[in-house]
Amino acid sequence: MMSTNQQDGLPSSSITPPTAGQSGAFVRFLNVVERLGNLLPHPITLFAMFCLAVIAISGIAGYFELTVTDPRPVGAPGRSADGLIHVVSLMNGEGLRLIVSNLVTNFTGFTPLGTVLVALLGVGIAERSGLLSAAMRSLVMGASKRLVTLTIVFAGIVSNTASELGYVVLIPMAALIFHSLGRHPLAGLAAAFAGVSGGYSANLLLGTVDPLLSGITEAAAQMIDPEYLVGPEVNWYFMFVSTFLITILGAIVTEKIVEPKLGKYDPEEASIDLHAQKMDGVTAQEKRGLKAAGVAILVLSAILALTIIPENAPLRNPETGLVAGSPFLKGIVAFIFICFAIPGLVYGKVVGTMKRDKDVIDAMSHSMSTMGMYIVLVFFASQFVAFFKWTNLGAVLAVTGADALSAIGLTGPVVFVLFIMMCGFINLMLGSASAQWAVTAPIFVPMLMLVGYAPETIQAAYRIGDSVTNLITPMMSYFGLILAVASQYKKNLGIGTLVATMLPYSIVFFIGWTCFFFIWVFALGLPVGPGAATYYTP
């Protein structure tokens, strides 16, 4: 099985140039996007440069005493007595002392760091034990021929809880399954890729991306409201239902657009021996392990229900008696850890992959060893977020941008169409979800809060834009891997062919998901997650 080293937001292999004969305006546009993306420095270097830029800009703005009127009401937390937001310079002795004395706490106190690492400890046990791989193979290979496309897209979406498993395991498997059914293998690859990457933010369960994004959103929201909290669960309702939307849309695009366009597959196009390929089914022992893990999940769910559902349950909000604002929601990362770790341990015991405590420790250690790049990225990203907050540059940009939106009358829900489009465009050149949101959230979360929208809703819209263009950007960290797998079935396949195959998914996902967002949030008035607000009032 092909493998790769995951790097947050970085291509995992070199990109093959378009083959001879590929031409046209669209391919030329893709070439320009690729060249521009390649001009960007490493995301870590990018954040270091942003930090220096914030310091320099704050010094210039502070020298000229740049201010804007604070839109928050008198007496609001963080509002100055003169009713103005002043840019604070970091290019002086006080700024230097602030930077030096808070360098460590900026890093250790960055919310996404701890929450992602804790959640990943549990995911690491489930993945290393083989539970996630077996569950995925059981789901896909057990599907009927009529439902195989739906199942593959669905499996791709839910595989996001297991980090790289969808890219490394499911996508090659989907191509092989389609070929074994007499269908075009690239159509199977495209369906899986659409689920794994195009449906990146949708899922039935909370995963590591939820605390990662919510922590960045909370820090950005606190520029306007210092007491505002954003939990990992705030988009769960919307993302849960989005799983089925993306599954249906992905299957329709595969069977109605992509597969007919690809036509009948010619095995002579393959660069590998297709007869030598085989799919490893789920063994009897793995089936016993899956059943045991399923029982463990049911027991955990029952115990969890007893701590939440009864009126005086211990994990309800002790002041209001409600689930909103409860210890359960505030500690959701702990439950993500438990709900992956215990079933993974049970499965490992049954199949023999977790025989002793050292195996569990090795699994958690391995999951942490894969996060080195992420931890370094977070160090610089956390400094950038802190500097941006200290200088008030984010608040100044937000107020200025909100005033501009008000001046042109663009404060209604339609502003989210432009916001989603902008996020999708930025994603073409900065493929890491965490890196992109760490850069854009400090500007756009406060800006859209000031025109009346809650951070939870803003984050849900961002997740749409961040997902739908993953399929067509060479900057996506696994794009090189997908291209390599696809070239096994079609010799000399280049970027243009792969992107042309995936473009219908991006277009349909963008239109369908954006429309669904407007129906869910504004037409039906439904919250995007537990206790999540749609509108923000200072």
C-alpha positions as CSV (number, residue, x, y, z in Angstrom):
1,M,0.0,0.0,0.0
2,M,1.3,3.4,-0.9
3,S,2.2,5.7,2.1
4,T,3.2,9.3,2.7
5,N,4.4,11.6,5.4
6,Q,1.7,14.0,6.3
7,Q,2.7,17.6,6.4
8,D,0.2,20.2,7.4
9,G,-0.7,22.1,4.2
10,L,2.3,20.8,2.2
11,P,2.5,18.7,-1.0
12,S,3.6,15.2,0.0
13,S,5.3,14.5,-3.3
14,S,6.4,16.3,-6.4
15,I,3.7,17.2,-8.9
16,T,3.9,15.8,-12.4
17,P,3.6,18.5,-15.1
18,P,0.7,18.3,-17.6
19,T,1.3,16.0,-20.4
20,A,1.9,17.1,-23.9
21,G,-1.2,18.0,-25.8
22,Q,-3.0,19.3,-22.7
23,S,-4.0,22.9,-23.5
24,G,-6.7,25.4,-23.1
25,A,-7.4,28.4,-20.9
26,F,-8.4,26.3,-17.9
27,V,-5.1,24.3,-17.9
28,R,-3.2,27.5,-18.3
29,F,-5.1,28.9,-15.3
30,L,-4.2,25.8,-13.2
31,N,-0.6,26.2,-14.2
32,V,-0.6,29.8,-13.0
33,V,-2.2,28.8,-9.7
34,E,0.4,26.1,-9.2
35,R,3.2,28.5,-9.9
36,L,1.8,31.1,-7.6
37,G,1.3,28.5,-4.9
38,N,4.9,27.2,-5.3
39,L,6.2,30.8,-4.8
40,L,4.7,30.8,-1.3
41,P,7.3,29.9,1.4
42,H,6.8,27.0,3.8
43,P,3.7,27.7,6.0
44,I,6.0,27.9,9.1
45,T,8.2,30.5,7.4
46,L,5.0,32.3,6.3
47,F,3.8,32.7,9.9
48,A,7.3,33.8,11.0
49,M,7.1,36.5,8.3
50,F,3.6,37.4,9.4
51,C,4.8,37.9,12.9
52,L,7.6,40.3,11.7
53,A,5.1,42.1,9.5
54,V,2.6,42.6,12.4
55,I,5.4,44.1,14.5
56,A,6.5,46.5,11.7
57,I,3.0,47.6,10.8
58,S,2.0,48.1,14.4
59,G,5.1,50.4,14.8
60,I,4.1,52.5,11.8
61,A,0.4,52.7,12.7
62,G,1.3,53.4,16.4
63,Y,3.6,56.2,15.3
64,F,0.7,57.9,13.4
65,E,-1.7,57.1,16.3
66,L,-4.1,55.2,14.1
67,T,-7.6,54.8,15.7
68,V,-11.1,53.8,14.8
69,T,-14.4,54.2,16.7
70,D,-15.2,51.2,18.9
71,P,-18.6,49.9,17.8
72,R,-19.2,48.1,21.1
73,P,-21.6,49.7,23.6
74,V,-20.3,51.7,26.6
75,G,-19.3,49.5,29.4
76,A,-18.6,46.4,27.2
77,P,-15.6,44.3,28.3
78,G,-12.4,45.5,26.6
79,R,-13.9,48.9,25.5
80,S,-11.6,51.9,26.3
81,A,-12.9,54.9,28.1
82,D,-12.5,57.2,25.1
83,G,-14.5,54.9,22.9
84,L,-11.7,54.4,20.4
85,I,-9.6,51.4,19.3
86,H,-6.0,52.4,19.3
87,V,-3.3,50.5,17.5
88,V,-0.7,49.3,20.0
89,S,2.9,49.4,18.8
90,L,5.2,46.4,19.4
91,M,8.2,48.3,18.1
92,N,9.2,49.7,21.4
93,G,10.5,48.6,24.8
94,E,7.1,47.8,26.1
95,G,6.3,45.7,23.1
96,L,9.6,43.8,23.3
97,R,8.9,43.0,27.0
98,L,5.4,41.8,26.1
99,I,6.7,39.5,23.3
100,V,9.6,38.0,25.4
101,S,7.5,37.4,28.5
102,N,4.6,35.8,26.7
103,L,6.4,33.7,24.0
104,V,6.0,30.4,25.9
105,T,2.5,31.0,27.2
106,N,1.3,32.1,23.7
107,F,2.3,28.6,22.5
108,T,1.2,26.5,25.5
109,G,-2.0,28.4,25.9
110,F,-3.0,28.2,22.2
111,T,-6.3,26.3,22.4
112,P,-6.0,24.1,19.3
113,L,-2.7,22.6,20.5
114,G,-3.8,20.7,23.5
115,T,-7.2,19.8,22.2
116,V,-5.9,18.3,19.0
117,L,-3.2,16.4,20.7
118,V,-5.5,14.9,23.3
119,A,-8.1,13.9,20.7
120,L,-5.3,12.4,18.5
121,L,-4.1,10.1,21.4
122,G,-7.5,8.3,21.2
123,V,-7.5,8.2,17.4
124,G,-4.0,6.8,17.4
125,I,-5.1,3.8,19.5
126,A,-8.0,3.1,17.2
127,E,-5.9,3.5,14.1
128,R,-2.9,1.5,15.3
129,S,-5.1,-1.4,16.6
130,G,-6.5,-1.7,13.1
131,L,-10.0,-0.8,14.1
132,L,-10.4,2.1,11.7
133,S,-8.9,0.2,8.7
134,A,-11.1,-2.8,9.3
135,A,-14.2,-0.7,9.8
136,M,-13.6,1.1,6.5
137,R,-12.9,-2.1,4.6
138,S,-16.0,-3.7,6.0
139,L,-18.1,-0.7,5.1
140,V,-16.9,-0.4,1.5
141,M,-16.4,-4.0,0.5
142,G,-19.7,-5.1,2.1
143,A,-21.7,-2.7,0.1
144,S,-24.1,-3.9,-2.7
145,K,-23.1,-3.1,-6.2
146,R,-26.0,-0.6,-6.5
147,L,-24.9,1.3,-3.4
148,V,-21.1,1.0,-3.9
149,T,-20.7,4.6,-5.1
150,L,-22.7,6.1,-2.2
151,T,-20.8,3.9,0.2
152,I,-17.4,4.9,-1.0
153,V,-18.2,8.7,-0.9
154,F,-19.7,8.2,2.6
155,A,-16.7,6.2,3.8
156,G,-14.5,8.9,2.5
157,I,-16.2,11.6,4.6
158,V,-16.2,9.6,7.8
159,S,-12.6,8.6,7.3
160,N,-11.6,12.1,8.2
161,T,-11.7,11.2,11.8
162,A,-8.7,8.9,11.1
163,S,-6.4,11.6,9.6
164,E,-4.5,10.2,6.6
165,L,-6.3,6.8,6.5
166,G,-8.8,7.9,3.8
167,Y,-6.1,9.1,1.5
168,V,-3.7,6.2,2.0
169,V,-6.2,3.3,2.3
170,L,-9.6,4.2,0.9
171,I,-8.7,6.0,-2.3
172,P,-6.5,3.3,-3.8
173,M,-9.1,0.7,-2.5
174,A,-12.0,2.5,-4.3
175,A,-10.1,2.5,-7.6
176,L,-9.5,-1.2,-7.2
177,I,-13.1,-1.9,-6.3
178,F,-14.5,-0.1,-9.3
179,H,-12.1,-2.0,-11.6
180,S,-13.2,-5.3,-10.1
181,L,-16.8,-4.4,-10.9
182,G,-16.0,-3.6,-14.5
183,R,-16.2,0.1,-14.0
184,H,-13.6,2.8,-14.6
185,P,-11.1,2.8,-11.7
186,L,-10.6,6.6,-12.0
187,A,-14.3,7.0,-11.3
188,G,-13.9,5.1,-8.0
189,L,-10.8,7.1,-7.2
190,A,-12.7,10.3,-7.9
191,A,-15.6,9.3,-5.7
192,A,-13.4,8.5,-2.7
193,F,-11.3,11.6,-3.2
194,A,-14.5,13.7,-3.3
195,G,-15.6,12.2,0.0
196,V,-12.3,12.4,1.8
197,S,-11.2,15.8,0.6
198,G,-14.2,17.6,-0.8
199,G,-16.3,16.6,2.2
200,Y,-13.4,17.3,4.6
201,S,-15.4,19.3,7.1
202,A,-18.5,17.1,7.1
203,N,-18.7,14.2,9.5
204,L,-21.0,12.2,11.8
205,L,-18.6,12.5,14.7
206,L,-16.4,15.2,16.0
207,G,-12.8,14.9,15.0
208,T,-9.5,16.6,15.4
209,V,-10.4,19.4,13.0
210,D,-13.3,20.6,15.2
211,P,-11.2,21.6,18.2
212,L,-8.5,22.9,15.9
213,L,-10.8,25.4,14.1
214,S,-12.9,26.3,17.2
215,G,-9.8,27.3,19.1
216,I,-8.7,29.7,16.3
217,T,-12.2,31.0,16.0
218,E,-12.5,31.6,19.8
219,A,-9.2,33.6,19.8
220,A,-10.5,35.7,16.9
221,A,-13.9,36.3,18.4
222,Q,-12.3,37.5,21.7
223,M,-10.9,40.5,19.8
224,I,-14.4,41.8,19.8
225,D,-15.8,40.0,22.9
226,P,-13.1,38.9,25.4
227,E,-15.5,36.6,27.1
228,Y,-16.8,34.8,24.0
229,L,-16.2,31.0,24.0
230,V,-16.4,28.7,21.0
231,G,-16.5,24.9,21.7
232,P,-15.5,22.1,19.3
233,E,-19.1,21.1,19.0
234,V,-20.5,24.4,17.6
235,N,-20.8,23.1,14.0
236,W,-21.8,19.5,14.7
237,Y,-25.5,19.7,13.7
238,F,-24.7,21.3,10.3
239,M,-21.7,19.1,9.6
240,F,-23.7,15.9,10.6
241,V,-26.4,16.6,8.1
242,S,-23.9,17.8,5.5
243,T,-22.4,14.3,5.6
244,F,-25.5,12.9,3.8
245,L,-25.7,15.9,1.5
246,I,-22.2,15.5,0.3
247,T,-22.6,11.7,0.0
248,I,-25.6,12.1,-2.3
249,L,-24.1,14.9,-4.4
250,G,-20.8,13.0,-4.7
251,A,-22.6,9.9,-5.9
252,I,-24.7,11.8,-8.4
253,V,-21.6,13.6,-9.9
254,T,-19.7,10.3,-10.1
255,E,-22.4,8.4,-11.9
256,K,-24.0,11.1,-14.0
257,I,-21.0,13.3,-14.9
258,V,-17.6,11.8,-14.2
259,E,-18.0,8.1,-15.1
260,P,-19.8,8.8,-18.4
261,K,-17.1,11.3,-19.3
262,L,-14.3,8.8,-18.6
263,G,-16.1,6.2,-20.7
264,K,-15.2,2.5,-20.9
265,Y,-11.9,1.7,-19.2
266,D,-9.1,0.3,-21.4
267,P,-6.7,-1.9,-19.2
268,E,-3.9,-1.1,-21.7
269,E,-3.8,2.4,-20.2
270,A,-2.6,1.0,-16.9
271,S,1.1,1.3,-15.8
272,I,0.8,-1.6,-13.4
273,D,-0.2,-5.3,-13.6
274,L,-3.9,-5.1,-12.8
275,H,-4.1,-8.9,-12.4
276,A,-1.6,-8.8,-9.6
277,Q,-3.7,-6.5,-7.5
278,K,-6.0,-7.9,-4.8
279,M,-8.2,-6.5,-2.1
280,D,-7.7,-7.7,1.4
281,G,-11.2,-8.5,2.8
282,V,-12.1,-8.5,6.5
283,T,-11.1,-11.7,8.2
284,A,-13.2,-13.6,10.6
285,Q,-11.0,-12.5,13.5
286,E,-11.4,-8.8,12.4
287,K,-15.2,-9.3,12.2
288,R,-15.1,-10.5,15.8
289,G,-13.0,-7.5,16.7
290,L,-15.5,-5.1,15.0
291,K,-18.4,-6.7,16.9
292,A,-16.6,-6.3,20.2
293,A,-15.7,-2.7,19.4
294,G,-19.4,-2.1,18.5
295,V,-20.5,-3.5,21.9
296,A,-17.9,-1.2,23.6
297,I,-19.3,1.8,21.8
298,L,-22.8,0.9,22.8
299,V,-21.8,0.6,26.5
300,L,-19.9,3.9,26.3
301,S,-22.9,5.6,24.8
302,A,-25.2,4.2,27.5
303,I,-22.9,5.4,30.3
304,L,-22.6,8.8,28.6
305,A,-26.4,9.1,28.2
306,L,-26.8,8.5,32.0
307,T,-24.5,11.5,32.7
308,I,-26.4,13.8,30.3
309,I,-30.0,12.9,29.8
310,P,-31.5,12.8,33.3
311,E,-32.6,16.1,34.7
312,N,-29.9,16.2,37.4
313,A,-27.2,14.5,35.4
314,P,-23.7,15.4,36.5
315,L,-22.6,16.6,33.1
316,R,-25.4,19.0,32.6
317,N,-24.9,22.7,33.3
318,P,-25.1,22.9,37.1
319,E,-26.6,26.4,37.0
320,T,-29.2,26.1,34.3
321,G,-29.7,22.3,34.2
322,L,-29.3,22.4,30.3
323,V,-26.9,20.7,28.0
324,A,-25.9,24.1,26.6
325,G,-22.8,25.4,28.4
326,S,-22.5,22.1,30.2
327,P,-19.3,20.3,31.3
328,F,-20.1,17.7,28.6
329,L,-19.8,20.2,25.8
330,K,-16.8,22.0,27.4
331,G,-15.0,18.7,27.8
332,I,-16.0,17.2,24.5
333,V,-12.4,16.5,23.6
334,A,-12.1,14.1,26.5
335,F,-15.0,12.2,25.1
336,I,-13.5,12.1,21.6
337,F,-10.4,10.6,23.2
338,I,-12.4,8.0,25.2
339,C,-14.7,7.0,22.3
340,F,-11.8,6.2,20.1
341,A,-9.4,4.8,22.6
342,I,-11.6,2.2,24.4
343,P,-13.2,0.6,21.2
344,G,-9.7,0.6,19.7
345,L,-8.3,-1.1,22.8
346,V,-11.1,-3.7,22.8
347,Y,-10.7,-4.4,19.1
348,G,-6.9,-4.7,19.5
349,K,-7.4,-7.2,22.4
350,V,-9.6,-9.4,20.2
351,V,-7.5,-9.4,17.1
352,G,-4.2,-9.5,19.0
353,T,-2.8,-6.1,18.0
354,M,-3.0,-4.7,21.5
355,K,-1.7,-7.5,23.8
356,R,-0.1,-5.4,26.5
357,D,0.1,-1.9,27.8
358,K,3.3,-1.2,25.8
359,D,1.3,-1.6,22.6
360,V,-1.2,1.0,23.7
361,I,1.6,3.4,24.7
362,D,3.4,2.8,21.3
363,A,0.2,3.6,19.5
364,M,-0.2,6.9,21.3
365,S,3.5,7.7,20.9
366,H,3.3,7.0,17.2
367,S,0.3,9.3,16.8
368,M,2.3,12.1,18.6
369,S,5.4,11.4,16.4
370,T,3.4,12.3,13.3
371,M,2.5,15.8,14.8
372,G,6.0,17.3,14.8
373,M,5.3,19.6,11.8
374,Y,2.0,20.6,13.3
375,I,3.5,21.5,16.6
376,V,6.2,23.7,15.0
377,L,3.5,25.3,12.9
378,V,1.4,26.0,16.0
379,F,4.3,27.7,17.7
380,F,4.6,30.4,15.0
381,A,0.8,30.6,14.4
382,S,0.1,31.2,18.1
383,Q,2.6,34.0,18.1
384,F,1.0,35.6,15.1
385,V,-2.5,35.3,16.6
386,A,-1.3,36.8,19.9
387,F,0.6,39.7,18.2
388,F,-2.4,40.5,16.0
389,K,-4.6,40.6,19.1
390,W,-2.2,42.8,21.2
391,T,-1.7,45.4,18.5
392,N,-5.5,45.7,17.8
393,L,-4.8,45.5,14.1
394,G,-7.4,42.8,13.7
395,A,-10.0,45.0,15.4
396,V,-9.1,48.0,13.3
397,L,-9.3,46.0,10.1
398,A,-12.6,44.4,11.2
399,V,-14.2,47.8,12.0
400,T,-12.9,49.3,8.8
401,G,-14.1,46.3,6.8
402,A,-17.5,46.2,8.5
403,D,-18.0,49.9,7.8
404,A,-17.2,49.3,4.2
405,L,-19.7,46.5,4.0
406,S,-22.3,48.7,5.6
407,A,-21.5,51.6,3.2
408,I,-22.2,49.4,0.2
409,G,-25.2,47.7,1.8
410,L,-23.6,44.3,1.9
411,T,-24.5,43.2,5.4
412,G,-27.2,40.6,4.6
413,P,-26.8,36.9,4.3
414,V,-25.4,37.3,0.7
415,V,-22.1,38.4,2.3
416,F,-21.5,34.7,3.1
417,V,-21.5,33.8,-0.6
418,L,-18.6,36.1,-1.1
419,F,-16.9,34.9,2.1
420,I,-17.2,31.2,1.0
421,M,-15.9,32.0,-2.4
422,M,-12.9,33.9,-0.9
423,C,-12.1,31.0,1.4
424,G,-12.2,28.6,-1.5
425,F,-9.9,30.8,-3.6
426,I,-7.4,31.2,-0.8
427,N,-7.5,27.4,-0.3
428,L,-6.1,27.0,-3.8
429,M,-2.8,28.5,-2.7
430,L,-2.7,27.7,1.0
431,G,-4.1,24.2,1.4
432,S,-3.7,23.7,5.1
433,A,-7.0,24.3,7.0
434,S,-5.3,25.3,10.2
435,A,-2.8,27.7,8.5
436,Q,-5.5,29.3,6.3
437,W,-7.9,29.8,9.2
438,A,-5.2,31.1,11.5
439,V,-4.5,33.8,8.9
440,T,-8.1,34.7,7.9
441,A,-10.0,34.2,11.1
442,P,-8.5,37.2,13.0
443,I,-9.7,39.5,10.2
444,F,-13.0,38.0,9.1
445,V,-14.5,36.7,12.3
446,P,-14.4,40.1,14.0
447,M,-15.5,41.8,10.8
448,L,-18.6,39.6,10.3
449,M,-19.3,39.8,14.0
450,L,-19.6,43.5,13.7
451,V,-22.2,43.2,11.0
452,G,-24.2,40.9,13.2
453,Y,-23.2,37.3,12.7
454,A,-22.0,34.8,15.3
455,P,-18.6,33.2,15.2
456,E,-20.1,29.7,15.0
457,T,-22.0,30.6,11.8
458,I,-18.9,32.3,10.3
459,Q,-16.8,29.2,11.0
460,A,-19.4,26.9,9.4
461,A,-19.3,29.0,6.3
462,Y,-15.5,28.9,6.3
463,R,-15.5,25.1,6.4
464,I,-17.5,25.0,3.2
465,G,-15.0,27.2,1.3
466,D,-12.1,25.3,2.8
467,S,-13.4,21.9,1.7
468,V,-14.8,22.4,-1.8
469,T,-11.6,23.5,-3.6
470,N,-9.4,20.8,-1.9
471,L,-10.1,18.7,-4.9
472,I,-8.6,21.0,-7.5
473,T,-5.6,22.5,-5.8
474,P,-2.0,21.1,-6.2
475,M,-1.3,22.7,-2.8
476,M,-3.5,20.1,-1.0
477,S,-1.0,18.0,1.0
478,Y,-2.1,14.7,-0.6
479,F,-2.6,15.9,-4.2
480,G,0.7,14.3,-5.2
481,L,-0.3,11.0,-3.7
482,I,-3.7,11.0,-5.6
483,L,-1.9,11.8,-8.8
484,A,0.5,8.9,-8.3
485,V,-2.4,6.5,-7.6
486,A,-4.3,7.7,-10.7
487,S,-1.3,7.3,-12.9
488,Q,-1.3,3.6,-12.1
489,Y,-4.5,3.3,-14.1
490,K,-3.8,5.9,-16.8
491,K,-0.2,6.3,-18.0
492,N,1.1,9.8,-18.5
493,L,-1.8,11.3,-16.5
494,G,-1.1,14.9,-15.6
495,I,-2.5,17.6,-13.3
496,G,-4.9,18.9,-16.0
497,T,-6.6,15.5,-16.4
498,L,-7.0,14.9,-12.6
499,V,-8.3,18.4,-12.0
500,A,-10.7,18.3,-14.9
501,T,-12.0,15.0,-13.4
502,M,-12.5,16.6,-10.0
503,L,-13.8,20.0,-11.0
504,P,-17.4,18.9,-11.4
505,Y,-17.4,17.9,-7.7
506,S,-16.0,21.2,-6.6
507,I,-18.6,23.1,-8.6
508,V,-21.6,21.0,-7.4
509,F,-20.3,20.9,-3.8
510,F,-19.9,24.7,-3.8
511,I,-23.4,25.4,-5.2
512,G,-25.2,22.6,-3.3
513,W,-23.4,23.1,0.1
514,T,-23.8,26.9,0.0
515,C,-27.5,26.7,-0.9
516,F,-27.9,24.2,2.0
517,F,-26.1,26.6,4.3
518,F,-28.5,29.3,3.5
519,I,-31.6,27.1,3.8
520,W,-30.4,25.6,7.2
521,V,-29.2,28.9,8.7
522,F,-31.4,31.6,7.3
523,A,-34.5,29.9,5.8
524,L,-35.1,27.4,8.6
525,G,-33.3,29.4,11.3
526,L,-31.6,26.2,12.7
527,P,-28.4,26.5,14.8
528,V,-25.3,25.1,13.2
529,G,-24.4,23.2,16.5
530,P,-25.4,22.7,20.1
531,G,-25.9,26.1,21.8
532,A,-24.6,27.9,18.7
533,A,-26.0,31.3,17.9
534,T,-26.7,32.6,14.4
535,Y,-26.5,36.3,15.1
536,Y,-24.2,38.3,17.3
537,T,-25.3,41.2,19.4
538,P,-22.6,43.2,21.3
